[in-house]
Amino acid sequence: MRKTEAVWHKFPEETPPDGIPILVTWKGENDSFEVTPGVWKFDKFTGGMFSHPYDWVATPIAWAELPEPYKPEEGIK
């Protein structure tokens, strides 16, 4: 069995590729942590920012590429 793991990159030491969907780990208030989908948008004036589907204050601390989608074994539809 093949195990799939996310490879986390510390942010801001490593910035993600521009414009592709990724996973983002956020540190929120009260030392809470959450993982959400997001996209890094480069900006030459600010360096860039993450977009995410939530409206809350949090700090991005890491990002990871999305895993490959599930593909059923041959013969299974």
Order of alpha helices (4+ residues) and beta strands (2+ residues): beta-beta-beta-beta-beta
